[in-house]
């Protein structure tokens, strides 16, 4: 999901969901193109030291590990749309995991294209007022006014208060981190947030999910806001009807929960099985924490590795055009790119017959060997008519000529590694994506 800090772009058929942050985000900071997968990857059972990309002990830069570093993820029709990858999280009042202090939130959209946890206020139920209010914006001379955030996506935005919460994913907890509570109604949406254009995606109904689990390449969600009061980004709010653009320190910004774990915090792997061309009713996979820290997350010696820029972008070349706003993004439910030669219906590509296409991925710095990646585009209306939820061949048109998003269809049959910030993985330094 890529916003204008990477981007949420939602059209309709079922709906295309393109979540890649655009602009203000970012962190602190080549081999075989495998298309097969099973529950036991072929490198498990080998010594992690056999990988040319790992330290001899398999532990990346001495990062602490914990044995249970895997949670289930799923694609089905429960979110009312195709190719929506979901996970469950537990949200608690910081330091108070007792009865009545936590709520489990299902149908959180798993998104490698943005950074931070964003939860619809409706999903928090009575827990919302118990969460700690984030204060201390750099331009707030009192240091006491609440902070709110506008997260602009490609054709919409989310608006809501910044709170602090404990976020539990599986057995791992990110303690007392800033999160965005979307659509809480605490403050009037600023005009310069609305000016980004598009719809307000702050509710579960409008987003089609109970929130966004942003586990992209960044540690915090707006590197630019450290030094600049960006209109349509962070605010401090002296009253319900008055919010002022502000700079915000990194530790007070909405952040990547994985980066806050006590172990295996340098990145994630999304592992999904392959699906047939006609799609599949549902798919269950794994979200694995850590890269190069344990046997089940070792980076294979033949992995395709691409560095990304500070905003998580790389370059894709398609039909002679270089798309430098390109990302491998689980929060986007289609292959999203511009090709005027392919017929569309409500922005979905609807060719008369399946198209076998190819594009070339290149690292943002231009280092390493580019990789040609084949993909297929089928008629989205025909696919939707099957009633299935998981498809590896659905695409949609993007009006901007600089975007090419490898959405969830790319993830089927692969293990996709998202490395956070400047993490060290053996001899490699993040941020990078690998598969």
C-alpha positions in Angstrom: 0.0 0.0 0.0 1.9 3.0 -1.2 1.2 6.5 0.2 2.1 10.0 -1.4 4.1 9.2 1.4 3.4 5.6 -0.5 -0.1 5.2 -2.0 -3.6 4.1 -1.2 -5.5 4.2 -4.4 -8.9 2.5 -4.4 -11.1 2.1 -7.5 -14.0 -0.3 -8.0 -14.9 -3.6 -9.6 -14.6 -5.3 -6.4 -12.1 -2.5 -5.8 -8.4 -2.1 -6.5 -6.5 -1.3 -3.4 -3.1 0.2 -4.0 -1.3 1.0 -0.8 2.1 2.3 -1.4 3.2 5.3 0.6 4.2 8.4 -1.4 6.9 10.9 -0.5 7.2 11.6 3.2 7.8 8.1 4.4 10.9 6.1 4.6 13.1 4.6 7.1 15.9 5.5 9.4 17.9 5.3 7.9 20.4 -11.8 -8.1 19.6 -15.3 -9.1 16.7 -17.6 -10.0 13.2 -16.3 -10.2 11.5 -19.1 -8.3 7.8 -19.6 -8.7 7.3 -22.7 -6.6 6.7 -23.0 -2.9 5.9 -25.5 -0.2 5.6 -25.4 3.6 9.3 -26.4 4.0 11.5 -24.1 1.9 14.4 -25.9 0.3 17.1 -24.1 2.4 15.6 -25.2 5.7 17.7 -28.1 7.1 20.9 -26.7 5.7 23.3 -24.8 7.8 22.4 -21.1 7.6 26.1 -20.5 7.1 25.8 -22.1 3.7 24.1 -19.0 2.4 26.5 -16.6 0.9 24.4 -13.8 2.4 24.4 -14.8 6.0 26.9 -14.9 8.9 28.4 -18.3 9.7 26.1 -18.6 12.7 23.0 -17.6 10.7 22.4 -14.7 13.1 22.2 -11.3 11.4 24.6 -8.9 13.1 24.0 -10.6 16.4 20.3 -9.9 16.6 18.5 -11.6 19.4 16.2 -14.4 18.3 13.2 -16.1 19.8 12.0 -19.5 18.6 8.4 -18.6 17.7 8.7 -16.1 14.9 5.8 -17.0 12.6 2.2 -16.0 12.4 -0.5 -17.1 9.9 -1.7 -14.8 7.2 -4.7 -15.4 4.9 -6.4 -14.3 1.8 -10.1 -15.0 1.6 -13.4 -13.2 1.0 -13.9 -12.0 4.6 -12.7 -8.5 3.7 -15.1 -8.2 0.8 -12.5 -7.9 -1.9 -10.0 -9.9 -3.9 -6.3 -10.4 -2.9 -6.6 -8.7 0.5 -3.9 -10.2 2.7 -4.9 -10.2 6.4 -3.5 -10.9 9.8 -4.9 -10.5 13.4 -3.3 -8.3 16.0 -4.0 -7.7 19.7 -4.0 -4.1 20.8 -3.5 -3.3 24.5 -3.2 -0.3 26.8 0.5 0.1 27.2 1.8 -2.1 30.1 -1.7 -3.3 31.0 -2.4 -6.6 29.3 -5.1 -7.5 31.8 -8.8 -8.1 31.3 -10.6 -5.2 29.6 -7.3 -3.6 28.6 -6.9 -5.4 25.2 -8.9 -6.1 22.1 -8.1 -8.5 19.2 -8.4 -6.8 15.8 -8.9 -9.2 12.8 -8.7 -8.3 9.1 -5.7 -6.0 9.4 -4.3 -5.5 5.9 -0.7 -6.7 5.8 1.2 -4.1 3.9 4.9 -4.1 2.9 4.3 -0.8 1.0 3.9 1.5 4.0 5.1 1.9 7.6 3.0 1.9 10.8 -0.1 0.4 12.4 -3.3 2.2 11.5 -6.5 1.0 13.2 -10.1 2.0 12.6 -11.5 3.4 15.7 -14.6 1.2 15.4 -12.4 -1.9 15.6 -11.0 -0.7 19.0 -14.4 -0.5 20.5 -14.2 0.8 24.1 -10.4 0.5 24.2 -9.8 3.6 22.2 -10.2 6.2 25.1 -7.9 4.1 27.3 -5.0 4.3 24.9 -2.3 6.9 25.8 -2.4 10.2 23.9 0.7 11.1 22.0 1.9 14.6 22.7 5.2 16.5 22.3 5.2 17.8 18.7 8.3 19.8 18.0 6.4 23.0 17.1 4.1 22.8 20.0 5.5 25.2 22.6 3.4 23.8 25.4 4.4 20.2 24.6 1.0 19.1 25.8 -1.3 19.2 22.8 -2.4 15.9 21.2 -0.8 14.8 17.9 -2.9 13.7 14.9 -1.8 12.5 11.4 -3.0 12.8 7.9 -1.6 9.9 5.8 -2.1 10.7 2.2 -2.4 7.9 -0.3 -2.7 8.0 -4.1 -6.5 8.7 -4.2 -7.4 9.2 -0.6 -6.1 9.6 2.9 -6.5 8.4 6.5 -7.0 10.9 9.3 -7.0 10.3 13.0 -5.3 10.7 16.4 -1.9 9.3 17.2 -2.1 7.2 20.3 0.3 4.8 22.0 -0.4 1.1 22.4 1.1 -2.3 22.9 0.8 -4.2 19.6 0.9 -8.0 19.8 1.4 -10.0 16.6 1.5 -13.7 17.4 3.9 -14.2 20.3 5.7 -10.9 19.6 4.9 -7.5 21.2 5.8 -4.0 20.1 5.5 -2.2 23.4 4.2 1.4 23.8 4.5 2.4 20.2 2.7 5.3 18.4 -0.2 4.1 16.2 -2.8 6.0 14.2 -6.4 5.6 15.3 -8.2 6.3 12.0 -11.6 8.0 12.0 -11.8 8.5 15.7 -13.6 11.9 15.2 -11.5 13.7 17.8 -10.4 16.5 15.5 -11.8 18.1 12.4 -9.9 17.0 9.2 -7.6 19.9 8.2 -8.3 21.4 4.8 -4.7 20.7 3.6 -5.2 17.1 4.3 -8.4 17.0 2.3 -6.6 19.0 -0.5 -4.6 15.9 -1.3 -7.8 14.7 -3.0 -9.7 11.5 -3.1 -11.9 9.9 -0.5 -11.5 9.6 3.2 -10.4 6.0 3.9 -10.3 6.4 7.7 -13.1 3.9 8.4 -13.2 0.1 8.2 -16.1 0.4 5.7 -14.3 2.8 3.3 -10.9 1.0 3.5 -12.4 -2.5 3.4 -10.3 -3.6 6.3 -10.1 -2.9 10.1 -6.8 -1.2 9.6 -3.3 -1.4 8.0 -0.4 -3.4 9.4 2.4 -1.4 7.7 5.6 -3.5 7.8 7.5 -1.9 5.0 11.2 -0.8 4.8 10.9 2.2 7.2 11.2 2.3 11.0 9.1 5.4 11.3 6.6 6.7 8.8 7.8 10.2 7.8 11.5 10.9 7.6 10.7 14.3 6.1 8.5 15.3 9.1 11.6 15.3 11.3 12.7 18.6 9.8 9.7 20.1 8.0 6.1 20.8 9.0 4.6 19.3 5.9 1.0 20.3 5.1 -1.2 17.3 5.1 1.0 15.2 7.4 1.5 15.6 11.2 -0.3 18.1 13.3 -0.7 19.2 16.9 -4.3 20.0 17.9 -5.0 22.8 20.5 -8.7 22.1 20.0 -11.2 19.9 18.3 -11.4 22.3 15.4 -7.9 23.5 15.2 -4.9 21.4 14.2 -1.5 22.9 13.1 1.1 21.3 10.8 4.2 20.3 12.8 7.5 18.6 12.8 7.6 15.4 14.9 10.5 13.5 16.4 11.0 10.0 15.2 10.1 8.4 18.5 6.7 10.1 18.4 5.8 9.1 14.9 3.7 6.1 13.9 6.2 3.2 13.5 6.8 -0.2 12.1 5.8 -2.7 14.9 8.4 -5.2 13.8 11.2 -2.7 14.3 10.0 -2.4 18.0 10.2 -6.2 18.7 12.8 -7.4 21.2 14.0 -10.0 18.7 14.1 -10.8 15.0 13.3 -7.1 14.3 15.3 -6.5 11.1 12.6 -7.4 8.6 9.9 -9.8 7.6 9.2 -12.6 5.1 5.8 -13.1 3.5 5.5 -16.7 2.2 2.4 -17.6 0.2 1.7 -20.8 -1.9 1.2 -20.7 -5.6 -2.4 -20.4 -7.0 -3.8 -21.6 -10.3 -4.6 -19.2 -13.2 -8.3 -19.5 -12.3 -7.6 -18.4 -8.7 -8.4 -20.0 -5.4 -11.1 -19.5 -2.9 -8.7 -18.9 0.0 -5.0 -19.1 0.7 -3.1 -19.5 4.0 0.6 -18.5 4.3 3.2 -17.3 6.8 4.4 -14.0 8.1 7.9 -14.6 9.4 9.8 -12.2 11.6 13.5 -11.6 11.1 15.8 -12.1 8.1 19.0 -14.1 8.5 18.4 -14.7 12.2 17.1 -18.2 12.3 17.0 -21.3 10.1 13.5 -20.5 8.9 14.4 -17.0 7.7 17.8 -17.5 6.2 18.3 -15.6 3.0 19.1 -18.1 0.2 22.4 -17.8 -1.6 20.5 -17.5 -5.0 18.0 -14.8 -3.8 17.2 -11.9 -6.1 18.2 -8.9 -4.0 17.3 -5.2 -4.8 18.2 -2.2 -2.8 15.4 0.4 -2.4 15.6 4.1 -1.8 14.7 5.9 1.4 11.1 5.7 0.5 11.1 2.0 -0.3 11.1 2.4 -4.1 13.0 0.7 -6.8 12.8 0.9 -10.6 10.8 -1.2 -13.0 11.3 -1.0 -16.8 8.2 -1.9 -18.9 7.8 -1.4 -22.6 10.7 1.0 -22.8 9.6 3.2 -19.9 11.4 3.4 -16.6 9.0 3.5 -13.6 11.0 4.8 -10.7 8.0 4.8 -8.3 8.0 1.0 -8.2 7.6 -1.2 -5.2 6.9 -4.8 -4.2 3.9 -4.2 -2.1 1.6 -6.7 -0.4 -1.0 -4.1 0.4 -1.8 -3.5 -3.3 -4.1 -6.2 -4.5 -3.2 -6.0 -8.2 -0.4 -5.5 -10.6 -0.7 -1.7 -10.9 0.8 0.0 -13.9 0.0 2.1 -17.0 -0.6 0.4 -20.3 -3.2 2.1 -22.6 -3.2 -0.8 -25.0 -5.0 -3.1 -22.5 -8.8 -2.7 -22.2 -10.1 -1.7 -18.8 -13.3 -1.8 -16.8 -13.5 0.4 -13.8 -9.7 0.6 -13.9 -9.3 -3.2 -13.9 -7.6 -4.7 -16.9 -10.0 -6.8 -18.9 -8.2 -8.1 -22.0 -10.1 -10.5 -24.3 -7.6 -13.2 -23.5 -4.8 -13.7 -21.1 -1.7 -11.6 -21.7 1.8 -12.9 -21.1 3.9 -9.9 -20.1 7.3 -9.1 -18.7 9.0 -6.2 -16.9 12.5 -5.7 -15.6 13.2 -4.9 -12.0 16.3 -2.8 -11.1 17.7 -1.7 -7.8 17.1 2.0 -6.9 20.9 2.7 -7.0 21.3 0.8 -10.3 23.7 -1.7 -8.6 23.4 -5.4 -9.2 21.9 -7.2 -12.2 18.4 -6.2 -13.4 16.0 -9.1 -13.5 13.3 -9.7 -16.1 10.1 -10.9 -14.4 7.3 -12.5 -16.4 3.7 -12.0 -15.3 0.2 -12.6 -16.6 -2.8 -10.4 -16.8 -6.3 -12.0 -17.2 -9.7 -10.4 -17.6 -10.6 -9.2 -14.1 -14.3 -9.5 -14.7 -14.0 -13.2 -15.6 -11.8 -13.8 -12.6 -14.2 -12.1 -10.2 -17.1 -14.2 -11.6 -15.4 -17.3 -10.2 -16.1 -16.2 -6.6 -12.5 -16.9 -5.7 -10.4 -14.4 -3.6 -6.8 -15.2 -4.5 -5.5 -14.4 -8.0 -2.0 -14.1 -9.4 -3.0 -12.5 -12.7 -5.2 -9.5 -12.0 -4.1 -6.0 -12.9 -5.3 -2.4 -12.9 -4.4 0.8 -14.7 -2.5 3.6 -12.9 -2.9 7.0 -14.4 0.5 8.2 -13.2 3.2 7.3 -15.6 5.9 6.8 -12.9 4.2 4.1 -10.9 4.6 0.3 -11.3 3.5 -1.7 -8.3 4.1 -5.4 -7.9 1.1 -6.1 -5.8 -0.1 -9.2 -4.0 -0.3 -11.3 -7.3 3.5 -11.2 -7.3 3.7 -12.8 -3.9 2.0 -16.1 -4.7 4.5 -18.9 -4.9 7.3 -16.9 -3.5 9.1 -15.9 -0.3 9.4 -12.1 -0.3 11.9 -10.6 2.1 11.4 -7.0 3.3 14.5 -5.7 5.2 14.0 -2.6 7.4 16.2 0.4 7.4 20.0 0.0 7.5 19.8 -3.5 9.0 22.8 -5.7 8.4 22.1 -9.2 6.9 25.5 -10.8 6.7 27.5 -8.7 4.3 24.4 -6.9 3.0 22.9 -3.6 4.3 19.3 -2.6 4.1 16.9 -1.4 3.0 16.4 -4.0 0.4 13.8 -6.4 -0.9 14.6 -10.0 -1.9 12.7 -13.0 -3.3 
